């Protein structure tokens, strides 16, 4: 079992719809959670970070964390074609400085 | 301000050659990380520096991989006797307040 699991996709949504990206992690003591966006051939770019249970909103993006279920998600409202990219979930465990990444979910927003 | 920079951006090496990859972190960032990203996968941790001290090298895949950061700023990742399985994108990240900022990466192709 991988430490951080994501559906590889592609997840295809129409423009204007809500895209829902999901991630599960195996290390129960993980403390910090991040969503990165990676365009093809580019480096990862931080979208959201979340540290406590519940929702965190930033513009069109909402991160949701449920530590009991070991689950973190990213919602993208009013999806735009420019949101088409791979979304990487990353987790930082207790006492660790390095990020553990999932394999990423490829999102396609259809105009 | 300037972000993380890496050089070279692309490197083609013949199997058995030694290569050196450079990372210039964001000025003032104490923590520096190296990751390896294979095609279609998320980045995987290689090693971590705090200033000039290499505090975690648990991700280095073999003793052919060596990293240094002698003055606590620029870091070099060296791969000796390259193998085809070393072909990947090597990402450097520097960290500030729990957030890791990635450089553009070096794409290494070993023939």
Backbone of each chain as ProteinMPNN parsed JSONL, in Angstrom:
{"seq_chain_A": "XXXXXXXXXXXXXXXXXXXXXXXXXXXXXXXXXXXXXXXXXXXXXXXXXXXXXXXXXXXXXXXXXXXXXXXXXXXXXXXXXXXXXXXXXXXXXXXXXXXXXXXXXXXXXXX", "coords_chain_A": {"N_chain_A": [[0.844, -1.188, 0.0], [0.603, 2.144, -0.953], [1.899, 5.107, 0.582], [0.561, 7.512, 0.186], [-2.329, 7.882, -1.551], [-3.838, 8.403, -4.689], [-6.383, 8.754, -7.155], [-5.526, 8.175, -10.458], [-6.807, 9.244, -12.63], [-7.709, 10.18, -16.074], [-9.637, 12.873, -14.677], [-12.451, 14.203, -15.894], [-14.152, 17.179, -16.391], [-16.824, 19.467, -17.171], [-16.421, 22.877, -18.252], [-16.938, 25.325, -15.767], [-18.046, 23.627, -13.924], [-17.874, 21.8, -10.745], [-14.867, 20.463, -9.661], [-13.738, 17.59, -8.056], [-11.236, 16.366, -6.127], [-9.503, 13.667, -4.704], [-7.765, 12.174, -1.903], [-6.042, 9.759, -0.04], [-4.273, 8.785, 2.926], [-1.761, 6.879, 4.644], [-0.281, 7.099, 7.007], [-1.085, 7.595, 10.199], [-0.287, 9.582, 11.953], [0.298, 11.801, 10.493], [0.691, 15.297, 9.861], [0.621, 17.628, 8.323], [-0.748, 18.875, 5.303], [-0.883, 19.093, 1.811], [-1.789, 20.534, -1.325], [-0.61, 20.442, -4.557], [-0.284, 21.874, -7.78], [0.548, 20.778, -10.997], [1.581, 21.613, -14.075], [2.022, 20.19, -17.318], [5.317, 19.294, -17.896], [6.258, 21.221, -16.204], [7.173, 22.535, -12.917], [6.002, 21.524, -9.601], [3.448, 23.52, -8.078], [2.355, 25.235, -5.272], [-0.992, 24.992, -4.182], [-2.83, 24.822, -2.027], [-2.637, 24.58, 1.531], [-3.293, 22.598, 4.43], [-3.979, 22.033, 7.838], [-5.574, 21.323, 9.979], [-8.559, 19.554, 10.975], [-11.473, 19.832, 8.9], [-12.72, 22.411, 6.719], [-10.986, 24.486, 4.392], [-10.916, 27.476, 2.716], [-9.962, 29.115, -0.284], [-10.363, 31.438, -2.48], [-11.432, 30.021, -5.474], [-10.862, 27.525, -4.602], [-11.2, 24.828, -2.306], [-9.983, 23.118, 0.417], [-10.346, 20.046, 2.123], [-10.143, 18.303, 5.147], [-10.023, 15.257, 6.865], [-8.999, 13.772, 9.496], [-9.592, 11.505, 10.99], [-10.61, 9.72, 9.154], [-8.47, 9.682, 7.526], [-8.161, 11.232, 5.191], [-8.046, 13.543, 2.564], [-9.199, 16.234, 0.601], [-9.662, 18.149, -2.432], [-11.534, 20.727, -3.674], [-12.514, 22.289, -6.626], [-14.092, 25.044, -7.629], [-16.249, 26.357, -10.235], [-14.75, 25.463, -12.518], [-12.067, 26.005, -14.795], [-10.704, 25.889, -18.149], [-7.995, 26.435, -17.886], [-7.389, 25.266, -15.5], [-6.747, 22.717, -16.044], [-4.572, 20.207, -15.394], [-2.111, 18.279, -13.563], [-2.855, 17.246, -10.315], [-1.284, 17.134, -7.307], [-1.245, 15.454, -4.277], [0.186, 15.96, -1.13], [1.877, 14.938, 1.813], [3.011, 15.565, 5.085], [4.696, 13.9, 7.554], [4.631, 13.391, 11.152], [7.366, 14.781, 12.767], [8.881, 14.647, 10.51], [10.488, 16.272, 7.785], [10.38, 16.059, 5.076], [8.25, 15.891, 2.178], [5.722, 13.546, 1.35], [4.497, 12.372, -1.597], [1.502, 11.736, -3.487], [0.675, 9.953, -6.539], [-0.612, 11.663, -8.171], [-3.475, 13.261, -9.693], [-4.845, 13.556, -12.822], [-6.454, 16.273, -14.173], [-8.914, 17.259, -16.425], [-10.428, 19.948, -17.901], [-13.144, 20.571, -19.748], [-13.821, 22.784, -22.388]], "CA_chain_A": [[0.0, 0.0, 0.0], [1.361, 3.373, -1.004], [1.622, 5.97, 1.727], [-0.409, 8.519, -0.236], [-3.012, 7.32, -2.714], [-4.725, 9.253, -5.48], [-6.855, 8.202, -8.416], [-4.695, 8.812, -11.484], [-7.629, 9.931, -13.617], [-8.075, 11.581, -15.947], [-10.936, 13.332, -14.248], [-12.898, 15.155, -16.899], [-15.325, 17.944, -15.982], [-17.088, 20.583, -18.088], [-16.125, 24.224, -17.762], [-17.941, 25.858, -14.858], [-18.456, 22.605, -12.945], [-17.004, 21.598, -9.584], [-13.979, 19.3, -9.741], [-13.459, 17.046, -6.726], [-10.03, 15.533, -6.153], [-9.426, 12.977, -3.423], [-6.459, 11.637, -1.511], [-5.989, 9.09, 1.256], [-2.91, 8.584, 3.395], [-1.714, 5.724, 5.546], [0.364, 7.411, 8.281], [-2.111, 8.232, 11.025], [0.239, 10.741, 12.689], [0.601, 12.901, 9.565], [0.258, 16.548, 10.464], [0.476, 18.728, 7.367], [-1.275, 18.34, 4.042], [-0.689, 20.102, 0.773], [-2.158, 20.265, -2.709], [0.207, 21.114, -5.548], [-0.707, 21.764, -9.178], [1.703, 20.626, -11.875], [1.323, 21.605, -15.504], [2.911, 19.287, -18.039], [6.658, 19.812, -18.135], [6.586, 22.282, -15.252], [7.382, 22.07, -11.552], [4.811, 21.654, -8.758], [3.144, 24.852, -7.551], [1.44, 25.059, -4.149], [-2.337, 25.535, -4.286], [-3.432, 24.948, -0.703], [-2.139, 23.771, 2.637], [-4.299, 22.458, 5.485], [-3.33, 21.408, 8.982], [-6.535, 20.851, 10.973], [-9.795, 19.006, 10.425], [-12.466, 20.773, 8.434], [-12.564, 23.002, 5.401], [-10.229, 25.73, 4.248], [-11.268, 28.014, 1.409], [-9.107, 30.173, -0.853], [-10.877, 31.703, -3.823], [-12.235, 28.924, -6.033], [-10.355, 26.266, -4.071], [-11.489, 24.446, -0.925], [-9.366, 21.873, 0.883], [-11.082, 19.422, 3.211], [-9.317, 17.323, 5.84], [-10.671, 14.403, 7.862], [-7.899, 12.949, 10.01], [-10.106, 10.214, 11.47], [-10.73, 8.872, 7.965], [-7.197, 9.774, 6.807], [-8.68, 11.613, 3.875], [-7.976, 14.966, 2.264], [-9.731, 16.463, -0.731], [-9.585, 19.499, -2.999], [-12.64, 21.085, -4.552], [-12.277, 23.455, -7.475], [-15.379, 25.546, -8.121], [-16.199, 27.101, -11.493], [-13.53, 24.988, -13.179], [-11.69, 26.651, -16.033], [-9.738, 25.084, -18.927], [-6.64, 26.67, -17.357], [-7.179, 24.39, -14.339], [-6.319, 21.399, -16.529], [-3.216, 19.958, -14.899], [-2.06, 17.183, -12.599], [-2.919, 17.742, -8.941], [-0.525, 16.262, -6.424], [-1.484, 15.512, -2.838], [1.437, 15.727, -0.404], [1.668, 14.791, 3.248], [4.217, 15.629, 5.912], [4.47, 13.144, 8.773], [5.132, 13.95, 12.398], [8.81, 14.674, 12.922], [9.549, 14.572, 9.215], [10.491, 17.517, 7.036], [10.142, 15.786, 3.661], [6.889, 15.632, 1.72], [5.416, 12.309, 0.64], [3.522, 12.718, -2.617], [0.777, 10.754, -4.268], [1.064, 9.933, -7.959], [-1.281, 12.76, -8.867], [-4.696, 13.073, -10.472], [-4.879, 14.454, -13.982], [-7.745, 16.932, -14.355], [-9.167, 17.88, -17.731], [-11.628, 20.778, -17.909], [-13.567, 20.672, -21.155], [-14.489, 24.066, -22.674]], "C_chain_A": [[0.888, 1.25, 0.0], [0.959, 4.259, 0.17], [0.571, 7.02, 1.416], [-1.014, 8.036, -1.55], [-3.915, 8.342, -3.37], [-5.18, 8.474, -6.701], [-6.121, 8.935, -9.539], [-5.495, 9.584, -12.524], [-7.398, 9.392, -15.016], [-9.493, 11.797, -15.437], [-11.355, 14.429, -15.219], [-14.168, 15.847, -16.423], [-15.565, 19.05, -17.002], [-16.729, 21.916, -17.438], [-17.277, 24.739, -16.911], [-18.382, 24.888, -13.78], [-17.495, 22.596, -11.751], [-16.171, 20.334, -9.816], [-13.632, 18.876, -8.323], [-12.312, 16.053, -6.82], [-9.807, 14.953, -4.759], [-8.071, 12.341, -3.185], [-6.613, 10.938, -0.169], [-4.534, 8.847, 1.626], [-2.892, 7.531, 4.488], [-1.128, 6.052, 6.918], [-0.567, 8.235, 9.162], [-1.597, 9.493, 11.728], [0.663, 11.876, 11.762], [-0.033, 14.184, 10.059], [-0.049, 17.654, 9.472], [0.143, 18.153, 6.004], [-1.273, 19.455, 3.006], [-1.266, 19.606, -0.539], [-1.275, 21.12, -3.617], [-0.425, 20.89, -6.92], [0.555, 21.685, -10.033], [1.227, 20.588, -13.318], [2.377, 20.739, -16.171], [4.263, 19.948, -18.316], [7.099, 20.908, -17.188], [6.769, 21.691, -13.852], [6.11, 22.241, -10.718], [4.689, 23.053, -8.163], [2.104, 24.67, -6.447], [0.102, 25.751, -4.408], [-2.892, 25.822, -2.897], [-2.622, 24.128, 0.291], [-3.232, 23.711, 3.69], [-3.704, 21.635, 6.602], [-4.324, 20.848, 10.005], [-7.805, 20.381, 10.277], [-10.753, 20.112, 9.987], [-12.141, 21.275, 7.05], [-11.707, 24.258, 5.473], [-10.452, 26.231, 2.829], [-10.293, 29.109, 0.999], [-9.555, 30.392, -2.288], [-11.754, 30.565, -4.312], [-11.86, 27.565, -5.45], [-10.79, 26.067, -2.614], [-10.796, 23.133, -0.63], [-10.169, 21.366, 2.063], [-10.21, 18.331, 3.811], [-10.15, 16.585, 6.872], [-9.611, 13.437, 8.362], [-8.384, 11.589, 10.494], [-10.215, 9.221, 10.313], [-9.463, 8.872, 7.13], [-7.45, 10.138, 5.347], [-8.542, 13.122, 3.725], [-8.456, 15.17, 0.827], [-9.535, 17.92, -1.142], [-10.769, 19.685, -3.927], [-12.251, 22.335, -5.334], [-13.629, 23.873, -8.038], [-15.18, 26.308, -9.419], [-14.925, 26.749, -12.271], [-13.333, 25.676, -14.521], [-10.736, 25.751, -16.815], [-8.309, 25.261, -18.427], [-6.354, 25.869, -16.087], [-6.718, 23.0, -14.751], [-4.845, 21.198, -16.209], [-3.263, 18.668, -14.083], [-2.013, 17.772, -11.193], [-2.295, 16.698, -8.018], [-0.914, 16.518, -4.976], [-0.168, 15.188, -2.145], [1.175, 15.791, 1.092], [3.007, 14.892, 3.955], [3.911, 14.938, 7.237], [5.04, 13.833, 9.99], [6.638, 13.733, 12.486], [9.576, 14.586, 11.623], [9.482, 15.914, 8.513], [10.132, 17.292, 5.573], [8.654, 15.583, 3.392], [6.824, 14.25, 1.079], [4.27, 12.605, -0.311], [2.744, 11.496, -3.087], [1.237, 10.847, -5.722], [0.38, 11.018, -8.785], [-2.533, 12.328, -9.587], [-4.687, 14.076, -11.608], [-6.304, 14.968, -14.178], [-7.805, 17.545, -15.75], [-10.471, 18.655, -17.636], [-11.975, 21.06, -19.362], [-14.285, 21.996, -21.394], [-15.893, 23.853, -23.228]], "O_chain_A": [[1.79, 1.397, 0.825], [-0.158, 4.178, 0.681], [-0.224, 7.38, 2.284], [-0.306, 7.811, -2.531], [-4.662, 9.055, -2.7], [-4.446, 7.633, -7.22], [-6.095, 10.165, -9.57], [-4.965, 10.455, -13.213], [-6.937, 8.26, -15.16], [-10.41, 11.025, -15.72], [-10.687, 15.456, -15.342], [-15.15, 15.184, -16.088], [-14.621, 19.524, -17.633], [-16.739, 22.045, -16.213], [-18.443, 24.609, -17.281], [-19.03, 25.293, -12.815], [-16.466, 23.272, -11.744], [-16.71, 19.272, -10.129], [-13.275, 19.707, -7.488], [-12.407, 15.032, -7.502], [-9.911, 15.663, -3.758], [-7.335, 12.017, -4.116], [-7.248, 11.472, 0.741], [-3.672, 8.719, 0.757], [-3.89, 7.318, 5.176], [-1.434, 5.368, 7.895], [-0.806, 9.414, 8.905], [-2.386, 10.377, 12.063], [1.32, 12.818, 12.204], [-1.138, 14.181, 10.602], [-0.88, 18.521, 9.741], [0.657, 17.111, 5.598], [-1.617, 20.601, 3.295], [-1.238, 18.411, -0.832], [-1.199, 22.34, -3.473], [-1.022, 19.846, -7.179], [1.509, 22.432, -9.819], [0.553, 19.646, -13.735], [3.483, 20.575, -15.655], [4.33, 21.03, -18.9], [8.186, 21.467, -17.341], [6.548, 20.5, -13.635], [5.231, 23.019, -11.089], [5.681, 23.682, -7.795], [1.082, 24.019, -6.664], [0.052, 26.919, -4.795], [-3.364, 26.925, -2.622], [-2.007, 23.121, -0.06], [-4.012, 24.653, 3.835], [-3.006, 20.652, 6.354], [-3.961, 19.991, 10.811], [-8.086, 20.761, 9.14], [-10.836, 21.173, 10.607], [-11.387, 20.651, 6.303], [-11.704, 24.984, 6.468], [-10.21, 25.511, 1.86], [-9.857, 29.918, 1.819], [-9.185, 29.645, -3.193], [-12.714, 30.184, -3.64], [-12.486, 26.558, -5.78], [-10.756, 26.993, -1.804], [-10.994, 22.146, -1.339], [-10.621, 22.145, 2.902], [-9.611, 17.533, 3.09], [-10.884, 17.192, 7.651], [-9.35, 12.409, 7.737], [-7.641, 10.611, 10.409], [-9.945, 8.031, 10.477], [-9.375, 8.15, 6.137], [-7.018, 9.454, 4.419], [-8.874, 13.883, 4.634], [-8.151, 14.367, -0.054], [-9.279, 18.793, -0.313], [-10.98, 18.899, -4.851], [-11.732, 23.303, -4.777], [-14.236, 23.147, -8.825], [-14.101, 26.837, -9.686], [-14.135, 27.622, -12.63], [-14.278, 25.899, -15.277], [-10.033, 24.935, -16.219], [-7.498, 24.34, -18.53], [-5.207, 25.799, -15.645], [-6.339, 22.193, -13.901], [-3.984, 21.931, -16.695], [-4.316, 18.048, -13.934], [-1.23, 18.682, -10.915], [-2.725, 15.546, -7.964], [-0.91, 17.657, -4.51], [0.52, 14.242, -2.531], [0.366, 16.586, 1.569], [4.014, 14.367, 3.479], [2.992, 15.331, 7.956], [5.843, 14.757, 9.869], [7.12, 12.616, 12.296], [10.801, 14.463, 11.634], [8.485, 16.623, 8.647], [9.644, 18.199, 4.9], [7.902, 15.159, 4.268], [7.737, 13.834, 0.366], [3.198, 13.037, 0.112], [3.254, 10.375, -3.087], [2.061, 11.686, -6.086], [0.739, 11.263, -9.936], [-2.651, 11.187, -10.035], [-4.543, 15.28, -11.397], [-7.241, 14.184, -14.331], [-6.892, 18.242, -16.191], [-11.512, 18.078, -17.324], [-11.217, 21.692, -20.097], [-15.248, 22.311, -20.695], [-16.594, 24.821, -23.522]]}, "seq_chain_B": "XXXXXXXXXXXXXXXXXXXXXXXXXXXXXXXXXXXXXXXXXXXXXXXXXXXXXXXXXXXXXXXXXXXXXXXXXXXXXXXXXXXXXXXXXXXXXXXXXXXXXXXXXXXXXXX", "coords_chain_B": {"N_chain_B": [[10.418, 38.413, -6.052], [13.378, 36.438, -6.855], [12.944, 33.039, -7.674], [13.442, 29.542, -6.875], [16.223, 28.287, -8.525], [17.518, 26.084, -11.027], [20.132, 24.206, -12.536], [21.854, 22.158, -14.997], [18.984, 22.721, -17.178], [18.317, 20.641, -18.802], [19.806, 17.496, -19.3], [21.74, 15.235, -21.003], [23.151, 12.146, -20.673], [25.65, 9.668, -21.157], [25.429, 6.238, -20.364], [27.089, 5.402, -17.423], [28.503, 7.74, -17.159], [29.39, 10.511, -15.022], [27.298, 12.916, -13.397], [26.441, 16.285, -12.468], [24.187, 18.193, -10.711], [22.765, 21.344, -10.174], [21.46, 23.489, -7.626], [19.983, 26.532, -6.787], [18.743, 27.941, -4.046], [15.901, 29.879, -2.816], [16.847, 33.024, -1.596], [17.946, 33.13, 1.725], [16.434, 31.014, 2.597], [16.511, 28.367, 4.759], [16.123, 25.61, 4.724], [16.509, 22.935, 2.443], [15.573, 20.762, -0.163], [15.856, 17.767, -2.096], [14.244, 16.092, -4.72], [13.161, 13.29, -6.682], [11.539, 12.801, -9.725], [9.834, 10.528, -11.502], [8.48, 9.743, -14.751], [5.059, 10.343, -14.924], [4.667, 9.963, -12.246], [4.516, 10.996, -8.759], [6.698, 13.389, -7.112], [9.562, 12.0, -5.473], [11.166, 11.833, -2.364], [14.586, 12.591, -1.875], [16.815, 13.757, -0.381], [17.655, 15.986, 2.396], [18.577, 19.196, 3.537], [19.551, 21.278, 6.221], [20.606, 24.392, 6.451], [24.035, 23.936, 6.058], [24.083, 21.364, 6.84], [23.428, 17.997, 6.217], [20.638, 16.51, 6.955], [18.928, 14.407, 6.476], [19.178, 11.689, 4.512], [17.844, 9.574, 3.626], [16.373, 8.917, 1.372], [18.02, 8.629, -0.813], [18.796, 6.63, -3.547], [20.973, 4.918, -3.973], [24.49, 4.35, -3.312], [25.625, 5.714, -5.323], [24.603, 8.157, -5.513], [25.025, 11.421, -4.37], [24.942, 14.26, -2.305], [25.524, 17.714, -1.611], [25.964, 20.734, 0.306], [27.796, 22.942, 0.845], [28.167, 25.62, 1.837], [25.81, 26.3, 2.835], [24.021, 27.416, 1.074], [23.86, 27.267, -2.109], [23.27, 24.083, -3.59], [24.472, 20.883, -4.617], [23.682, 18.042, -6.454], [25.032, 14.995, -7.057], [25.487, 12.393, -9.331], [26.959, 9.401, -9.736], [28.431, 7.278, -12.208], [26.171, 6.909, -14.019], [23.012, 5.301, -14.58], [20.478, 3.829, -16.699], [18.076, 3.759, -15.33], [18.231, 6.001, -13.801], [17.189, 8.063, -15.18], [15.109, 10.789, -15.081], [13.201, 13.536, -13.713], [14.831, 15.864, -11.746], [14.097, 17.514, -8.919], [14.468, 20.444, -7.019], [13.782, 21.947, -3.917], [13.136, 24.746, -1.824], [12.407, 25.767, 1.513], [10.038, 27.667, 3.378], [8.455, 28.618, 6.252], [6.931, 26.176, 6.506], [6.174, 25.751, 3.871], [7.06, 24.4, 0.798], [8.931, 25.432, -1.952], [9.284, 24.903, -5.29], [11.914, 24.413, -7.681], [12.498, 24.67, -11.276], [13.408, 22.226, -12.111], [15.677, 19.622, -13.236], [15.916, 17.868, -16.126], [16.938, 14.715, -16.62], [18.371, 12.519, -18.873], [19.458, 9.36, -19.446], [21.382, 7.596, -21.603]], "CA_chain_B": [[11.832, 38.075, -5.979], [13.773, 35.272, -7.617], [12.553, 31.76, -7.107], [14.478, 28.514, -6.875], [16.718, 28.026, -9.87], [18.268, 24.834, -11.176], [20.859, 24.08, -13.796], [21.221, 22.575, -16.242], [17.566, 22.345, -17.266], [18.289, 19.35, -19.473], [21.113, 16.858, -19.346], [21.799, 13.91, -21.607], [24.392, 11.5, -20.269], [25.833, 8.275, -21.547], [25.488, 5.336, -19.21], [28.421, 5.327, -16.824], [29.027, 9.083, -16.92], [29.016, 11.21, -13.792], [26.627, 14.184, -13.645], [26.269, 17.17, -11.314], [23.007, 19.038, -10.868], [22.908, 22.465, -9.245], [20.245, 24.146, -7.139], [20.114, 27.798, -6.065], [17.459, 28.143, -3.355], [15.495, 31.255, -2.546], [17.765, 33.619, -0.622], [17.506, 33.128, 3.117], [15.755, 29.774, 2.977], [17.44, 27.5, 5.474], [15.898, 24.206, 4.397], [16.581, 22.615, 1.019], [15.207, 19.368, -0.411], [15.954, 17.21, -3.441], [13.276, 15.056, -5.046], [13.265, 12.675, -8.008], [10.203, 12.548, -10.255], [9.761, 9.706, -12.709], [7.359, 10.092, -15.621], [3.756, 9.871, -14.487], [4.658, 9.731, -10.795], [4.771, 12.155, -7.935], [8.097, 13.491, -6.675], [9.991, 11.156, -4.346], [12.202, 12.477, -1.572], [15.944, 12.056, -1.908], [17.642, 14.198, 0.728], [17.249, 17.253, 2.998], [19.611, 19.976, 4.22], [19.245, 22.48, 6.99], [21.879, 25.084, 6.222], [24.992, 23.062, 5.367], [23.987, 20.013, 7.408], [22.537, 17.041, 5.558], [19.965, 15.9, 8.092], [18.19, 13.207, 6.091], [19.52, 11.22, 3.168], [17.233, 8.256, 3.566], [15.764, 8.662, 0.074], [19.005, 8.416, -1.875], [18.565, 5.23, -3.943], [22.18, 4.092, -3.906], [25.68, 5.138, -2.956], [26.071, 6.496, -6.476], [24.004, 9.48, -5.35], [25.685, 12.185, -3.324], [24.526, 15.659, -2.329], [26.243, 18.58, -0.692], [25.552, 22.136, 0.386], [28.926, 23.285, 1.721], [28.093, 26.922, 2.466], [24.443, 26.528, 3.297], [23.138, 28.064, 0.09], [23.797, 26.425, -3.299], [23.432, 22.648, -3.365], [24.765, 20.071, -5.799], [23.372, 16.613, -6.422], [25.94, 14.315, -7.977], [25.181, 10.999, -9.603], [28.124, 8.753, -10.334], [28.208, 6.062, -13.027], [24.723, 6.946, -14.259], [22.32, 4.157, -15.158], [19.258, 4.235, -17.401], [16.99, 3.966, -14.368], [18.368, 7.324, -13.18], [16.477, 9.044, -16.019], [13.992, 11.352, -14.323], [13.349, 14.965, -13.422], [15.323, 16.089, -10.388], [13.528, 18.758, -8.417], [14.991, 21.026, -5.79], [12.813, 22.82, -3.267], [13.535, 25.356, -0.558], [11.229, 25.831, 2.373], [9.841, 28.783, 4.293], [7.205, 28.499, 7.006], [6.239, 24.927, 6.177], [5.842, 25.648, 2.455], [8.187, 24.111, -0.077], [8.861, 26.093, -3.263], [10.065, 24.057, -6.189], [12.569, 24.924, -8.862], [11.969, 24.131, -12.538], [13.852, 20.854, -12.295], [16.627, 19.206, -14.268], [15.463, 16.632, -16.776], [18.112, 13.892, -16.933], [18.147, 11.356, -19.733], [20.655, 8.528, -19.518], [21.28, 6.719, -22.789]], "C_chain_B": [[12.125, 36.808, -6.757], [13.33, 34.023, -6.896], [13.735, 30.824, -7.047], [14.932, 28.303, -8.316], [17.554, 26.755, -9.883], [18.989, 24.843, -12.52], [21.637, 22.774, -13.808], [19.74, 22.213, -16.243], [17.412, 20.974, -17.9], [19.709, 18.799, -19.497], [20.958, 15.486, -19.972], [23.153, 13.322, -21.255], [24.451, 10.094, -20.842], [25.939, 7.438, -20.279], [26.923, 5.217, -18.726], [29.058, 6.681, -16.558], [28.607, 9.582, -15.553], [28.329, 12.522, -14.178], [26.524, 14.966, -12.334], [25.135, 18.139, -11.609], [23.041, 20.099, -9.777], [21.55, 23.049, -8.869], [20.619, 25.417, -6.394], [18.792, 28.072, -5.369], [17.105, 29.627, -3.266], [16.372, 31.799, -1.416], [17.164, 33.619, 0.777], [16.777, 31.875, 3.546], [16.763, 28.783, 3.545], [17.347, 26.053, 5.001], [15.857, 23.993, 2.886], [16.377, 21.119, 0.847], [15.502, 19.017, -1.871], [14.921, 16.088, -3.569], [13.578, 14.531, -6.447], [11.852, 12.383, -8.492], [10.301, 11.763, -11.553], [8.496, 10.069, -13.482], [6.052, 9.496, -15.086], [3.631, 9.606, -13.006], [4.802, 11.051, -10.047], [6.24, 12.221, -7.546], [8.366, 12.565, -5.496], [11.211, 11.784, -3.682], [13.552, 11.781, -1.722], [16.715, 12.435, -0.641], [17.242, 15.611, 1.158], [18.43, 17.882, 3.724], [18.964, 21.058, 5.072], [20.562, 23.238, 7.08], [22.832, 24.122, 5.516], [24.889, 21.619, 5.834], [22.977, 19.154, 6.65], [21.877, 16.202, 6.647], [19.223, 14.612, 7.743], [18.598, 12.854, 4.671], [18.925, 9.85, 2.921], [16.639, 7.923, 2.208], [16.751, 8.43, -1.054], [18.987, 6.935, -2.263], [19.796, 4.339, -3.884], [23.363, 4.975, -3.536], [26.279, 5.84, -4.171], [25.555, 7.933, -6.384], [24.629, 10.176, -4.145], [25.237, 13.635, -3.436], [25.326, 16.444, -1.309], [25.7, 19.994, -0.773], [26.577, 22.822, 1.317], [28.82, 24.627, 2.441], [26.679, 27.288, 2.874], [23.569, 27.275, 2.33], [22.987, 27.14, -1.113], [24.026, 24.955, -2.919], [23.707, 21.959, -4.697], [24.385, 18.63, -5.524], [24.239, 15.94, -7.489], [25.51, 12.864, -8.115], [26.381, 10.412, -10.329], [27.684, 7.544, -11.142], [26.712, 5.919, -13.335], [24.231, 5.676, -14.946], [21.033, 4.645, -15.816], [18.112, 4.507, -16.425], [17.098, 5.295, -13.615], [17.657, 8.399, -13.991], [15.217, 9.491, -15.312], [14.161, 12.866, -14.318], [13.778, 15.1, -11.969], [14.908, 17.487, -9.953], [14.204, 19.172, -7.123], [13.907, 21.927, -5.221], [13.458, 23.474, -2.062], [12.27, 25.703, 0.22], [11.23, 27.081, 3.238], [8.485, 28.628, 4.95], [6.348, 27.338, 6.505], [5.919, 24.756, 4.696], [7.1, 25.418, 1.639], [7.929, 24.708, -1.461], [9.824, 25.366, -4.186], [10.722, 24.864, -7.304], [12.018, 24.252, -10.102], [12.399, 22.704, -12.836], [14.935, 20.71, -13.347], [16.132, 17.881, -14.825], [16.69, 15.868, -17.231], [17.687, 12.692, -17.767], [19.466, 10.604, -19.85], [20.48, 7.525, -20.65], [22.189, 5.504, -22.673]], "O_chain_B": [[11.204, 36.169, -7.266], [13.34, 33.957, -5.667], [14.886, 31.247, -7.153], [14.106, 28.157, -9.217], [18.202, 26.4, -8.899], [18.51, 25.412, -13.501], [22.051, 22.306, -12.747], [19.295, 21.461, -15.376], [16.485, 20.232, -17.574], [20.678, 19.534, -19.686], [20.145, 14.675, -19.527], [24.187, 13.938, -21.512], [23.431, 9.421, -20.989], [26.47, 7.882, -19.262], [27.844, 4.967, -19.503], [30.039, 6.772, -15.82], [27.604, 9.14, -14.994], [28.714, 13.167, -15.154], [26.52, 14.39, -11.246], [25.133, 18.818, -12.636], [23.308, 19.804, -8.612], [20.625, 23.097, -9.679], [21.456, 25.4, -5.491], [17.809, 28.405, -6.032], [17.908, 30.5, -3.597], [16.606, 31.124, -0.414], [16.029, 34.048, 0.986], [16.524, 31.684, 4.735], [17.737, 28.416, 2.889], [18.358, 25.359, 4.889], [15.25, 24.772, 2.151], [16.924, 20.311, 1.598], [15.408, 19.865, -2.759], [14.748, 15.263, -2.673], [14.165, 15.223, -7.279], [11.054, 11.789, -7.767], [10.787, 12.265, -12.567], [7.558, 10.637, -12.922], [5.962, 8.295, -14.833], [2.615, 9.085, -12.547], [5.159, 12.078, -10.623], [6.952, 11.221, -7.639], [7.51, 12.371, -4.634], [12.156, 12.208, -4.348], [13.645, 10.554, -1.699], [17.206, 11.568, 0.082], [16.59, 16.342, 0.412], [19.182, 17.207, 4.427], [17.965, 21.665, 4.688], [21.513, 22.777, 7.71], [22.478, 23.552, 4.484], [25.547, 20.742, 5.274], [21.822, 19.541, 6.47], [22.495, 15.289, 7.195], [18.922, 13.812, 8.629], [18.386, 13.632, 3.741], [19.431, 9.068, 2.117], [16.418, 6.748, 1.914], [16.343, 8.064, -2.156], [19.147, 6.073, -1.399], [19.668, 3.122, -3.758], [23.241, 6.198, -3.46], [27.321, 6.488, -4.065], [26.026, 8.815, -7.103], [24.745, 9.606, -3.061], [25.161, 14.18, -4.537], [25.75, 15.913, -0.282], [25.076, 20.398, -1.754], [26.245, 23.224, 2.432], [29.332, 24.764, 3.552], [26.389, 28.435, 3.213], [22.486, 27.729, 2.699], [22.077, 26.311, -1.138], [24.846, 24.633, -2.061], [23.241, 22.39, -5.752], [24.728, 18.071, -4.482], [24.176, 16.285, -8.669], [25.207, 12.196, -7.126], [26.763, 10.876, -11.404], [26.704, 6.876, -10.813], [26.079, 4.934, -12.956], [24.922, 5.07, -15.765], [20.557, 5.742, -15.525], [17.279, 5.38, -16.666], [16.184, 5.676, -12.884], [17.536, 9.535, -13.532], [14.358, 8.674, -14.98], [15.134, 13.401, -14.848], [13.164, 14.521, -11.072], [15.312, 18.493, -10.537], [14.473, 18.347, -6.249], [13.195, 22.596, -5.97], [14.238, 22.84, -1.351], [11.202, 25.903, -0.359], [12.263, 27.501, 3.759], [7.47, 28.519, 4.262], [5.188, 27.517, 6.133], [5.429, 23.697, 4.304], [8.083, 26.148, 1.77], [6.867, 24.519, -2.054], [11.014, 25.234, -3.899], [10.173, 25.849, -7.798], [11.169, 23.366, -10.006], [11.83, 22.047, -13.707], [15.09, 21.556, -14.228], [15.955, 16.906, -14.095], [17.407, 16.316, -18.126], [16.768, 11.955, -17.41], [20.468, 11.157, -20.302], [19.553, 6.716, -20.65], [22.224, 4.671, -23.578]]}, "name": "protein", "num_of_chains": 2, "seq": "XXXXXXXXXXXXXXXXXXXXXXXXXXXXXXXXXXXXXXXXXXXXXXXXXXXXXXXXXXXXXXXXXXXXXXXXXXXXXXXXXXXXXXXXXXXXXXXXXXXXXXXXXXXXXXXXXXXXXXXXXXXXXXXXXXXXXXXXXXXXXXXXXXXXXXXXXXXXXXXXXXXXXXXXXXXXXXXXXXXXXXXXXXXXXXXXXXXXXXXXXXXXXXXXXXXXXXXXXXXXXX"}
